[in-house]
């Protein structure tokens, strides 16, 4: 899995606050997305 440094940094900061490994937080977040059937909008608007 390829993640941007700023994404990893976001979870690392959250991990410091919660005392959990950042990888576990990423996994929990993704599991929550699956449980709630989250959909991402990957469409881009055309330039006008």
Secondary structure, 3 states (H helix, E strand, C coil): CCCCHHHHHHHHHHHHHHCCCHHHHHHHHHHHHHHCCCCCCCCCCCCC
